[in-house]
Every structure is written in structure tokens, then in C-alpha cells.
Amino acid sequence: MSRGTPAKDGCSQSTPSSKCMKTIFSKMEDKFDTLRVEMKELMMRILASTDEEALLAVILDDEPLVACYDIFRDACPLQKK
């Protein structure tokens, strides 16, 4: 039986699951680091904006921020008055 070829995520059927998980978590950490930098830059743009419409356009034009907003909105719904 031949060994499996590595998949795009660096794992194959013959790769031990712990090694495979470490590879996946490492790639996830890289993506989160990139997202963290992007979010910091975006927050600086938001803080620098004084025009409410421009601010809304910046927020709605940025997919990571929209995704984060959705997560926070679902996790912490606003209290109804």
C-alpha cells in the first residue's frame, strides 16, 4: 500500500492526526495574525473618520469587520427598550 500524497493543508491519510492538527492550527494562527493586523488598521481608519456615512461605508466594505460585527451582534444582542 502506497503512502498518501499530502493534501493542500499538509495532511494525508498517513500523517499522524496530532501532526496534522498542529499544521492546521499553525495555519489558523497565521490567518488570525493577519486578521488582527487588518482589524487594527481598519479601526485606525474608523477612528480617523468623522463623516458618519463614510464611516458606515468603511465598515460595510470590509468583510472581516462585517463578520466580526455579526458574531458580536449574535453573541451580545442589544437590549430592547
PDB file of N, CA, C and O in Angstrom:
ATOM      1  N   MET A   1       0.857  -1.181   0.000  1.00  0.00           N
ATOM      2  CA  MET A   1       0.000   0.000   0.000  1.00  0.00           C
ATOM      3  C   MET A   1       0.895   1.233   0.000  1.00  0.00           C
ATOM      4  O   MET A   1       1.805   1.339   0.822  1.00  0.00           O
ATOM      5  N   SER A   2       0.642   2.166  -0.915  1.00  0.00           N
ATOM      6  CA  SER A   2       1.484   3.355  -1.006  1.00  0.00           C
ATOM      7  C   SER A   2       1.013   4.423  -0.030  1.00  0.00           C
ATOM      8  O   SER A   2      -0.150   4.467   0.369  1.00  0.00           O
ATOM      9  N   ARG A   3       1.957   5.281   0.338  1.00  0.00           N
ATOM     10  CA  ARG A   3       1.616   6.373   1.259  1.00  0.00           C
ATOM     11  C   ARG A   3       0.802   7.418   0.516  1.00  0.00           C
ATOM     12  O   ARG A   3       0.993   7.623  -0.683  1.00  0.00           O
ATOM     13  N   GLY A   4      -0.097   8.074   1.219  1.00  0.00           N
ATOM     14  CA  GLY A   4      -0.925   9.112   0.604  1.00  0.00           C
ATOM     15  C   GLY A   4      -0.105  10.348   0.291  1.00  0.00           C
ATOM     16  O   GLY A   4       0.899  10.629   0.945  1.00  0.00           O
ATOM     17  N   THR A   5      -0.538  11.067  -0.698  1.00  0.00           N
ATOM     18  CA  THR A   5       0.149  12.320  -1.014  1.00  0.00           C
ATOM     19  C   THR A   5      -0.433  13.426  -0.144  1.00  0.00           C
ATOM     20  O   THR A   5      -1.628  13.430   0.149  1.00  0.00           O
ATOM     21  N   PRO A   6       0.413  14.362   0.267  1.00  0.00           N
ATOM     22  CA  PRO A   6      -0.097  15.428   1.138  1.00  0.00           C
ATOM     23  C   PRO A   6      -1.188  16.247   0.454  1.00  0.00           C
ATOM     24  O   PRO A   6      -1.092  16.570  -0.730  1.00  0.00           O
ATOM     25  N   ALA A   7      -2.203  16.569   1.203  1.00  0.00           N
ATOM     26  CA  ALA A   7      -3.272  17.419   0.695  1.00  0.00           C
ATOM     27  C   ALA A   7      -2.830  18.876   0.815  1.00  0.00           C
ATOM     28  O   ALA A   7      -1.734  19.167   1.294  1.00  0.00           O
ATOM     29  N   LYS A   8      -3.698  19.784   0.373  1.00  0.00           N
ATOM     30  CA  LYS A   8      -3.351  21.201   0.420  1.00  0.00           C
ATOM     31  C   LYS A   8      -3.035  21.666   1.836  1.00  0.00           C
ATOM     32  O   LYS A   8      -2.219  22.571   2.015  1.00  0.00           O
ATOM     33  N   ASP A   9      -3.658  21.072   2.838  1.00  0.00           N
ATOM     34  CA  ASP A   9      -3.430  21.511   4.215  1.00  0.00           C
ATOM     35  C   ASP A   9      -2.210  20.848   4.852  1.00  0.00           C
ATOM     36  O   ASP A   9      -1.972  21.018   6.047  1.00  0.00           O
ATOM     37  N   GLY A  10      -1.447  20.107   4.081  1.00  0.00           N
ATOM     38  CA  GLY A  10      -0.237  19.474   4.589  1.00  0.00           C
ATOM     39  C   GLY A  10      -0.499  18.145   5.264  1.00  0.00           C
ATOM     40  O   GLY A  10       0.402  17.585   5.889  1.00  0.00           O
ATOM     41  N   CYS A  11      -1.695  17.635   5.155  1.00  0.00           N
ATOM     42  CA  CYS A  11      -2.055  16.374   5.791  1.00  0.00           C
ATOM     43  C   CYS A  11      -2.376  15.329   4.729  1.00  0.00           C
ATOM     44  O   CYS A  11      -2.845  15.657   3.639  1.00  0.00           O
ATOM     45  N   SER A  12      -2.121  14.093   5.055  1.00  0.00           N
ATOM     46  CA  SER A  12      -2.513  12.990   4.189  1.00  0.00           C
ATOM     47  C   SER A  12      -3.055  11.892   5.090  1.00  0.00           C
ATOM     48  O   SER A  12      -3.032  12.013   6.315  1.00  0.00           O
ATOM     49  N   GLN A  13      -3.537  10.830   4.481  1.00  0.00           N
ATOM     50  CA  GLN A  13      -4.094   9.745   5.291  1.00  0.00           C
ATOM     51  C   GLN A  13      -3.034   9.093   6.161  1.00  0.00           C
ATOM     52  O   GLN A  13      -3.351   8.529   7.208  1.00  0.00           O
ATOM     53  N   SER A  14      -1.765   9.167   5.735  1.00  0.00           N
ATOM     54  CA  SER A  14      -0.714   8.516   6.514  1.00  0.00           C
ATOM     55  C   SER A  14      -0.092   9.449   7.554  1.00  0.00           C
ATOM     56  O   SER A  14       0.763   9.023   8.330  1.00  0.00           O
ATOM     57  N   THR A  15      -0.507  10.710   7.578  1.00  0.00           N
ATOM     58  CA  THR A  15       0.033  11.662   8.549  1.00  0.00           C
ATOM     59  C   THR A  15      -0.642  11.429   9.895  1.00  0.00           C
ATOM     60  O   THR A  15      -1.867  11.318   9.953  1.00  0.00           O
ATOM     61  N   PRO A  16       0.134  11.353  10.985  1.00  0.00           N
ATOM     62  CA  PRO A  16      -0.490  11.203  12.307  1.00  0.00           C
ATOM     63  C   PRO A  16      -1.431  12.384  12.577  1.00  0.00           C
ATOM     64  O   PRO A  16      -1.128  13.521  12.218  1.00  0.00           O
ATOM     65  N   SER A  17      -2.561  12.103  13.208  1.00  0.00           N
ATOM     66  CA  SER A  17      -3.554  13.160  13.403  1.00  0.00           C
ATOM     67  C   SER A  17      -3.017  14.317  14.237  1.00  0.00           C
ATOM     68  O   SER A  17      -3.388  15.464  13.989  1.00  0.00           O
ATOM     69  N   SER A  18      -2.147  14.051  15.227  1.00  0.00           N
ATOM     70  CA  SER A  18      -1.619  15.143  16.045  1.00  0.00           C
ATOM     71  C   SER A  18      -0.767  16.089  15.204  1.00  0.00           C
ATOM     72  O   SER A  18      -0.829  17.307  15.376  1.00  0.00           O
ATOM     73  N   LYS A  19       0.035  15.525  14.290  1.00  0.00           N
ATOM     74  CA  LYS A  19       0.861  16.363  13.418  1.00  0.00           C
ATOM     75  C   LYS A  19      -0.025  17.149  12.464  1.00  0.00           C
ATOM     76  O   LYS A  19       0.220  18.325  12.197  1.00  0.00           O
ATOM     77  N   CYS A  20      -1.042  16.495  11.961  1.00  0.00           N
ATOM     78  CA  CYS A  20      -1.986  17.134  11.050  1.00  0.00           C
ATOM     79  C   CYS A  20      -2.671  18.309  11.751  1.00  0.00           C
ATOM     80  O   CYS A  20      -2.786  19.392  11.177  1.00  0.00           O
ATOM     81  N   MET A  21      -3.119  18.101  12.976  1.00  0.00           N
ATOM     82  CA  MET A  21      -3.795  19.158  13.726  1.00  0.00           C
ATOM     83  C   MET A  21      -2.847  20.321  14.000  1.00  0.00           C
ATOM     84  O   MET A  21      -3.258  21.479  13.925  1.00  0.00           O
ATOM     85  N   LYS A  22      -1.585  20.031  14.318  1.00  0.00           N
ATOM     86  CA  LYS A  22      -0.609  21.101  14.549  1.00  0.00           C
ATOM     87  C   LYS A  22      -0.447  21.943  13.293  1.00  0.00           C
ATOM     88  O   LYS A  22      -0.361  23.168  13.371  1.00  0.00           O
ATOM     89  N   THR A  23      -0.405  21.292  12.133  1.00  0.00           N
ATOM     90  CA  THR A  23      -0.280  22.012  10.863  1.00  0.00           C
ATOM     91  C   THR A  23      -1.488  22.911  10.648  1.00  0.00           C
ATOM     92  O   THR A  23      -1.343  24.076  10.279  1.00  0.00           O
ATOM     93  N   ILE A  24      -2.664  22.377  10.875  1.00  0.00           N
ATOM     94  CA  ILE A  24      -3.892  23.152  10.677  1.00  0.00           C
ATOM     95  C   ILE A  24      -3.950  24.324  11.653  1.00  0.00           C
ATOM     96  O   ILE A  24      -4.272  25.443  11.255  1.00  0.00           O
ATOM     97  N   PHE A  25      -3.639  24.076  12.935  1.00  0.00           N
ATOM     98  CA  PHE A  25      -3.675  25.153  13.923  1.00  0.00           C
ATOM     99  C   PHE A  25      -2.648  26.232  13.615  1.00  0.00           C
ATOM    100  O   PHE A  25      -2.905  27.418  13.824  1.00  0.00           O
ATOM    101  N   SER A  26      -1.486  25.824  13.119  1.00  0.00           N
ATOM    102  CA  SER A  26      -0.457  26.792  12.746  1.00  0.00           C
ATOM    103  C   SER A  26      -0.966  27.707  11.632  1.00  0.00           C
ATOM    104  O   SER A  26      -0.774  28.922  11.678  1.00  0.00           O
ATOM    105  N   LYS A  27      -1.614  27.113  10.639  1.00  0.00           N
ATOM    106  CA  LYS A  27      -2.161  27.915   9.537  1.00  0.00           C
ATOM    107  C   LYS A  27      -3.280  28.823  10.034  1.00  0.00           C
ATOM    108  O   LYS A  27      -3.407  29.958   9.575  1.00  0.00           O
ATOM    109  N   MET A  28      -4.090  28.335  10.966  1.00  0.00           N
ATOM    110  CA  MET A  28      -5.153  29.163  11.529  1.00  0.00           C
ATOM    111  C   MET A  28      -4.562  30.345  12.284  1.00  0.00           C
ATOM    112  O   MET A  28      -5.059  31.465  12.168  1.00  0.00           O
ATOM    113  N   GLU A  29      -3.495  30.104  13.065  1.00  0.00           N
ATOM    114  CA  GLU A  29      -2.843  31.185  13.803  1.00  0.00           C
ATOM    115  C   GLU A  29      -2.321  32.244  12.848  1.00  0.00           C
ATOM    116  O   GLU A  29      -2.448  33.439  13.116  1.00  0.00           O
ATOM    117  N   ASP A  30      -1.734  31.815  11.732  1.00  0.00           N
ATOM    118  CA  ASP A  30      -1.237  32.766  10.735  1.00  0.00           C
ATOM    119  C   ASP A  30      -2.375  33.634  10.209  1.00  0.00           C
ATOM    120  O   ASP A  30      -2.226  34.847  10.065  1.00  0.00           O
ATOM    121  N   LYS A  31      -3.504  33.007   9.926  1.00  0.00           N
ATOM    122  CA  LYS A  31      -4.648  33.771   9.412  1.00  0.00           C
ATOM    123  C   LYS A  31      -5.160  34.754  10.462  1.00  0.00           C
ATOM    124  O   LYS A  31      -5.514  35.886  10.131  1.00  0.00           O
ATOM    125  N   PHE A  32      -5.203  34.329  11.727  1.00  0.00           N
ATOM    126  CA  PHE A  32      -5.659  35.227  12.785  1.00  0.00           C
ATOM    127  C   PHE A  32      -4.686  36.383  12.988  1.00  0.00           C
ATOM    128  O   PHE A  32      -5.112  37.509  13.246  1.00  0.00           O
ATOM    129  N   ASP A  33      -3.383  36.119  12.875  1.00  0.00           N
ATOM    130  CA  ASP A  33      -2.396  37.198  12.986  1.00  0.00           C
ATOM    131  C   ASP A  33      -2.615  38.224  11.887  1.00  0.00           C
ATOM    132  O   ASP A  33      -2.584  39.428  12.139  1.00  0.00           O
ATOM    133  N   THR A  34      -2.835  37.745  10.666  1.00  0.00           N
ATOM    134  CA  THR A  34      -3.095  38.648   9.541  1.00  0.00           C
ATOM    135  C   THR A  34      -4.374  39.437   9.786  1.00  0.00           C
ATOM    136  O   THR A  34      -4.415  40.647   9.566  1.00  0.00           O
ATOM    137  N   LEU A  35      -5.413  38.752  10.241  1.00  0.00           N
ATOM    138  CA  LEU A  35      -6.686  39.416  10.506  1.00  0.00           C
ATOM    139  C   LEU A  35      -6.534  40.460  11.607  1.00  0.00           C
ATOM    140  O   LEU A  35      -7.121  41.538  11.524  1.00  0.00           O
ATOM    141  N   ARG A  36      -5.749  40.147  12.639  1.00  0.00           N
ATOM    142  CA  ARG A  36      -5.534  41.078  13.744  1.00  0.00           C
ATOM    143  C   ARG A  36      -4.910  42.380  13.233  1.00  0.00           C
ATOM    144  O   ARG A  36      -5.328  43.469  13.627  1.00  0.00           O
ATOM    145  N   VAL A  37      -3.911  42.263  12.357  1.00  0.00           N
ATOM    146  CA  VAL A  37      -3.257  43.441  11.782  1.00  0.00           C
ATOM    147  C   VAL A  37      -4.254  44.229  10.932  1.00  0.00           C
ATOM    148  O   VAL A  37      -4.330  45.454  11.027  1.00  0.00           O
ATOM    149  N   GLU A  38      -5.018  43.516  10.099  1.00  0.00           N
ATOM    150  CA  GLU A  38      -6.011  44.182   9.253  1.00  0.00           C
ATOM    151  C   GLU A  38      -7.061  44.902  10.098  1.00  0.00           C
ATOM    152  O   GLU A  38      -7.463  46.018   9.769  1.00  0.00           O
ATOM    153  N   MET A  39      -7.504  44.270  11.180  1.00  0.00           N
ATOM    154  CA  MET A  39      -8.518  44.884  12.036  1.00  0.00           C
ATOM    155  C   MET A  39      -7.960  46.130  12.721  1.00  0.00           C
ATOM    156  O   MET A  39      -8.670  47.125  12.869  1.00  0.00           O
ATOM    157  N   LYS A  40      -6.696  46.083  13.139  1.00  0.00           N
ATOM    158  CA  LYS A  40      -6.083  47.250  13.783  1.00  0.00           C
ATOM    159  C   LYS A  40      -6.027  48.414  12.798  1.00  0.00           C
ATOM    160  O   LYS A  40      -6.364  49.545  13.150  1.00  0.00           O
ATOM    161  N   GLU A  41      -5.601  48.137  11.564  1.00  0.00           N
ATOM    162  CA  GLU A  41      -5.548  49.181  10.538  1.00  0.00           C
ATOM    163  C   GLU A  41      -6.941  49.728  10.259  1.00  0.00           C
ATOM    164  O   GLU A  41      -7.120  50.936  10.103  1.00  0.00           O
ATOM    165  N   LEU A  42      -7.921  48.840  10.197  1.00  0.00           N
ATOM    166  CA  LEU A  42      -9.289  49.266   9.932  1.00  0.00           C
ATOM    167  C   LEU A  42      -9.822  50.119  11.075  1.00  0.00           C
ATOM    168  O   LEU A  42     -10.485  51.128  10.833  1.00  0.00           O
ATOM    169  N   MET A  43      -9.546  49.732  12.303  1.00  0.00           N
ATOM    170  CA  MET A  43     -10.000  50.517  13.452  1.00  0.00           C
ATOM    171  C   MET A  43      -9.378  51.910  13.435  1.00  0.00           C
ATOM    172  O   MET A  43     -10.036  52.886  13.793  1.00  0.00           O
ATOM    173  N   MET A  44      -8.117  52.008  13.023  1.00  0.00           N
ATOM    174  CA  MET A  44      -7.471  53.320  12.927  1.00  0.00           C
ATOM    175  C   MET A  44      -8.183  54.173  11.873  1.00  0.00           C
ATOM    176  O   MET A  44      -8.381  55.371  12.078  1.00  0.00           O
ATOM    177  N   ARG A  45      -8.568  53.566  10.749  1.00  0.00           N
ATOM    178  CA  ARG A  45      -9.312  54.301   9.715  1.00  0.00           C
ATOM    179  C   ARG A  45     -10.669  54.747  10.252  1.00  0.00           C
ATOM    180  O   ARG A  45     -11.118  55.861   9.980  1.00  0.00           O
ATOM    181  N   ILE A  46     -11.311  53.877  11.008  1.00  0.00           N
ATOM    182  CA  ILE A  46     -12.625  54.216  11.565  1.00  0.00           C
ATOM    183  C   ILE A  46     -12.496  55.367  12.555  1.00  0.00           C
ATOM    184  O   ILE A  46     -13.290  56.307  12.529  1.00  0.00           O
ATOM    185  N   LEU A  47     -11.492  55.291  13.429  1.00  0.00           N
ATOM    186  CA  LEU A  47     -11.300  56.346  14.422  1.00  0.00           C
ATOM    187  C   LEU A  47     -10.953  57.677  13.762  1.00  0.00           C
ATOM    188  O   LEU A  47     -11.288  58.738  14.290  1.00  0.00           O
ATOM    189  N   ALA A  48     -10.288  57.625  12.618  1.00  0.00           N
ATOM    190  CA  ALA A  48      -9.895  58.850  11.916  1.00  0.00           C
ATOM    191  C   ALA A  48     -11.059  59.465  11.140  1.00  0.00           C
ATOM    192  O   ALA A  48     -10.994  60.630  10.748  1.00  0.00           O
ATOM    193  N   SER A  49     -12.105  58.705  10.918  1.00  0.00           N
ATOM    194  CA  SER A  49     -13.233  59.186  10.123  1.00  0.00           C
ATOM    195  C   SER A  49     -14.192  59.990  10.990  1.00  0.00           C
ATOM    196  O   SER A  49     -14.553  59.574  12.091  1.00  0.00           O
ATOM    197  N   THR A  50     -14.601  61.154  10.474  1.00  0.00           N
ATOM    198  CA  THR A  50     -15.575  61.970  11.201  1.00  0.00           C
ATOM    199  C   THR A  50     -16.916  62.003  10.480  1.00  0.00           C
ATOM    200  O   THR A  50     -17.922  62.422  11.051  1.00  0.00           O
ATOM    201  N   ASP A  51     -16.930  61.563   9.234  1.00  0.00           N
ATOM    202  CA  ASP A  51     -18.149  61.549   8.434  1.00  0.00           C
ATOM    203  C   ASP A  51     -18.878  60.225   8.663  1.00  0.00           C
ATOM    204  O   ASP A  51     -18.349  59.152   8.372  1.00  0.00           O
ATOM    205  N   GLU A  52     -20.093  60.317   9.186  1.00  0.00           N
ATOM    206  CA  GLU A  52     -20.831  59.103   9.550  1.00  0.00           C
ATOM    207  C   GLU A  52     -21.093  58.192   8.349  1.00  0.00           C
ATOM    208  O   GLU A  52     -20.985  56.971   8.466  1.00  0.00           O
ATOM    209  N   GLU A  53     -21.436  58.775   7.199  1.00  0.00           N
ATOM    210  CA  GLU A  53     -21.687  57.957   6.009  1.00  0.00           C
ATOM    211  C   GLU A  53     -20.416  57.272   5.530  1.00  0.00           C
ATOM    212  O   GLU A  53     -20.441  56.104   5.141  1.00  0.00           O
ATOM    213  N   ALA A  54     -19.298  58.004   5.561  1.00  0.00           N
ATOM    214  CA  ALA A  54     -18.018  57.412   5.151  1.00  0.00           C
ATOM    215  C   ALA A  54     -17.637  56.292   6.107  1.00  0.00           C
ATOM    216  O   ALA A  54     -17.115  55.256   5.694  1.00  0.00           O
ATOM    217  N   LEU A  55     -17.901  56.511   7.382  1.00  0.00           N
ATOM    218  CA  LEU A  55     -17.600  55.502   8.399  1.00  0.00           C
ATOM    219  C   LEU A  55     -18.391  54.225   8.136  1.00  0.00           C
ATOM    220  O   LEU A  55     -17.839  53.127   8.192  1.00  0.00           O
ATOM    221  N   LEU A  56     -19.672  54.368   7.851  1.00  0.00           N
ATOM    222  CA  LEU A  56     -20.522  53.214   7.566  1.00  0.00           C
ATOM    223  C   LEU A  56     -20.041  52.491   6.312  1.00  0.00           C
ATOM    224  O   LEU A  56     -20.054  51.261   6.258  1.00  0.00           O
ATOM    225  N   ALA A  57     -19.616  53.256   5.302  1.00  0.00           N
ATOM    226  CA  ALA A  57     -19.113  52.654   4.069  1.00  0.00           C
ATOM    227  C   ALA A  57     -17.854  51.836   4.346  1.00  0.00           C
ATOM    228  O   ALA A  57     -17.683  50.751   3.789  1.00  0.00           O
ATOM    229  N   VAL A  58     -16.972  52.353   5.208  1.00  0.00           N
ATOM    230  CA  VAL A  58     -15.746  51.623   5.556  1.00  0.00           C
ATOM    231  C   VAL A  58     -16.101  50.315   6.247  1.00  0.00           C
ATOM    232  O   VAL A  58     -15.537  49.266   5.935  1.00  0.00           O
ATOM    233  N   ILE A  59     -17.033  50.381   7.183  1.00  0.00           N
ATOM    234  CA  ILE A  59     -17.423  49.181   7.934  1.00  0.00           C
ATOM    235  C   ILE A  59     -18.059  48.145   7.010  1.00  0.00           C
ATOM    236  O   ILE A  59     -17.697  46.969   7.052  1.00  0.00           O
ATOM    237  N   LEU A  60     -19.001  48.576   6.179  1.00  0.00           N
ATOM    238  CA  LEU A  60     -19.734  47.635   5.336  1.00  0.00           C
ATOM    239  C   LEU A  60     -18.906  47.106   4.179  1.00  0.00           C
ATOM    240  O   LEU A  60     -19.250  46.086   3.582  1.00  0.00           O
ATOM    241  N   ASP A  61     -17.799  47.803   3.854  1.00  0.00           N
ATOM    242  CA  ASP A  61     -16.951  47.382   2.745  1.00  0.00           C
ATOM    243  C   ASP A  61     -15.901  46.365   3.185  1.00  0.00           C
ATOM    244  O   ASP A  61     -15.195  45.802   2.348  1.00  0.00           O
ATOM    245  N   ASP A  62     -15.795  46.128   4.474  1.00  0.00           N
ATOM    246  CA  ASP A  62     -14.743  45.260   4.983  1.00  0.00           C
ATOM    247  C   ASP A  62     -15.341  43.955   5.490  1.00  0.00           C
ATOM    248  O   ASP A  62     -16.005  43.933   6.527  1.00  0.00           O
ATOM    249  N   GLU A  63     -15.106  42.865   4.759  1.00  0.00           N
ATOM    250  CA  GLU A  63     -15.714  41.581   5.116  1.00  0.00           C
ATOM    251  C   GLU A  63     -15.332  41.084   6.511  1.00  0.00           C
ATOM    252  O   GLU A  63     -16.209  40.623   7.242  1.00  0.00           O
ATOM    253  N   PRO A  64     -14.026  41.160   6.918  1.00  0.00           N
ATOM    254  CA  PRO A  64     -13.705  40.687   8.273  1.00  0.00           C
ATOM    255  C   PRO A  64     -14.451  41.461   9.355  1.00  0.00           C
ATOM    256  O   PRO A  64     -14.896  40.882  10.345  1.00  0.00           O
ATOM    257  N   LEU A  65     -14.586  42.779   9.160  1.00  0.00           N
ATOM    258  CA  LEU A  65     -15.295  43.570  10.162  1.00  0.00           C
ATOM    259  C   LEU A  65     -16.773  43.222  10.183  1.00  0.00           C
ATOM    260  O   LEU A  65     -17.373  43.139  11.255  1.00  0.00           O
ATOM    261  N   VAL A  66     -17.366  43.018   9.020  1.00  0.00           N
ATOM    262  CA  VAL A  66     -18.774  42.624   8.956  1.00  0.00           C
ATOM    263  C   VAL A  66     -18.955  41.279   9.660  1.00  0.00           C
ATOM    264  O   VAL A  66     -19.913  41.094  10.410  1.00  0.00           O
ATOM    265  N   ALA A  67     -18.040  40.347   9.422  1.00  0.00           N
ATOM    266  CA  ALA A  67     -18.120  39.030  10.073  1.00  0.00           C
ATOM    267  C   ALA A  67     -17.994  39.174  11.584  1.00  0.00           C
ATOM    268  O   ALA A  67     -18.738  38.540  12.332  1.00  0.00           O
ATOM    269  N   CYS A  68     -17.050  40.008  12.040  1.00  0.00           N
ATOM    270  CA  CYS A  68     -16.886  40.226  13.481  1.00  0.00           C
ATOM    271  C   CYS A  68     -18.124  40.893  14.065  1.00  0.00           C
ATOM    272  O   CYS A  68     -18.586  40.528  15.146  1.00  0.00           O
ATOM    273  N   TYR A  69     -18.657  41.874  13.340  1.00  0.00           N
ATOM    274  CA  TYR A  69     -19.867  42.554  13.802  1.00  0.00           C
ATOM    275  C   TYR A  69     -21.005  41.547  13.959  1.00  0.00           C
ATOM    276  O   TYR A  69     -21.723  41.565  14.959  1.00  0.00           O
ATOM    277  N   ASP A  70     -21.165  40.672  12.971  1.00  0.00           N
ATOM    278  CA  ASP A  70     -22.225  39.662  13.039  1.00  0.00           C
ATOM    279  C   ASP A  70     -22.047  38.755  14.249  1.00  0.00           C
ATOM    280  O   ASP A  70     -23.014  38.422  14.934  1.00  0.00           O
ATOM    281  N   ILE A  71     -20.798  38.356  14.507  1.00  0.00           N
ATOM    282  CA  ILE A  71     -20.520  37.486  15.655  1.00  0.00           C
ATOM    283  C   ILE A  71     -20.877  38.193  16.953  1.00  0.00           C
ATOM    284  O   ILE A  71     -21.554  37.627  17.811  1.00  0.00           O
ATOM    285  N   PHE A  72     -20.409  39.456  17.096  1.00  0.00           N
ATOM    286  CA  PHE A  72     -20.701  40.202  18.317  1.00  0.00           C
ATOM    287  C   PHE A  72     -22.199  40.476  18.454  1.00  0.00           C
ATOM    288  O   PHE A  72     -22.749  40.394  19.553  1.00  0.00           O
ATOM    289  N   ARG A  73     -22.856  40.800  17.342  1.00  0.00           N
ATOM    290  CA  ARG A  73     -24.292  41.081  17.372  1.00  0.00           C
ATOM    291  C   ARG A  73     -25.060  39.850  17.854  1.00  0.00           C
ATOM    292  O   ARG A  73     -25.974  39.958  18.671  1.00  0.00           O
ATOM    293  N   ASP A  74     -24.676  38.680  17.337  1.00  0.00           N
ATOM    294  CA  ASP A  74     -25.367  37.453  17.726  1.00  0.00           C
ATOM    295  C   ASP A  74     -25.053  37.061  19.167  1.00  0.00           C
ATOM    296  O   ASP A  74     -25.914  36.550  19.883  1.00  0.00           O
ATOM    297  N   ALA A  75     -23.802  37.308  19.586  1.00  0.00           N
ATOM    298  CA  ALA A  75     -23.392  36.921  20.936  1.00  0.00           C
ATOM    299  C   ALA A  75     -23.918  37.893  21.989  1.00  0.00           C
ATOM    300  O   ALA A  75     -24.225  37.488  23.110  1.00  0.00           O
ATOM    301  N   CYS A  76     -24.022  39.173  21.631  1.00  0.00           N
ATOM    302  CA  CYS A  76     -24.434  40.200  22.586  1.00  0.00           C
ATOM    303  C   CYS A  76     -25.550  41.044  21.984  1.00  0.00           C
ATOM    304  O   CYS A  76     -25.317  42.195  21.617  1.00  0.00           O
ATOM    305  N   PRO A  77     -26.744  40.502  21.877  1.00  0.00           N
ATOM    306  CA  PRO A  77     -27.826  41.283  21.271  1.00  0.00           C
ATOM    307  C   PRO A  77     -28.117  42.537  22.091  1.00  0.00           C
ATOM    308  O   PRO A  77     -28.028  42.531  23.319  1.00  0.00           O
ATOM    309  N   LEU A  78     -28.466  43.612  21.384  1.00  0.00           N
ATOM    310  CA  LEU A  78     -28.788  44.862  22.071  1.00  0.00           C
ATOM    311  C   LEU A  78     -30.063  44.678  22.880  1.00  0.00           C
ATOM    312  O   LEU A  78     -30.989  43.977  22.474  1.00  0.00           O
ATOM    313  N   GLN A  79     -30.081  45.332  24.042  1.00  0.00           N
ATOM    314  CA  GLN A  79     -31.273  45.275  24.883  1.00  0.00           C
ATOM    315  C   GLN A  79     -32.387  46.077  24.214  1.00  0.00           C
ATOM    316  O   GLN A  79     -32.155  47.193  23.750  1.00  0.00           O
ATOM    317  N   LYS A  80     -33.564  45.527  24.162  1.00  0.00           N
ATOM    318  CA  LYS A  80     -34.700  46.273  23.608  1.00  0.00           C
ATOM    319  C   LYS A  80     -35.234  47.194  24.695  1.00  0.00           C
ATOM    320  O   LYS A  80     -35.377  46.811  25.856  1.00  0.00           O
ATOM    321  N   LYS A  81     -35.522  48.421  24.276  1.00  0.00           N
ATOM    322  CA  LYS A  81     -36.039  49.391  25.259  1.00  0.00           C
ATOM    323  C   LYS A  81     -37.536  49.264  25.395  1.00  0.00           C
ATOM    324  O   LYS A  81     -38.149  49.995  26.173  1.00  0.00           O
TER     325      LYS A  81
END
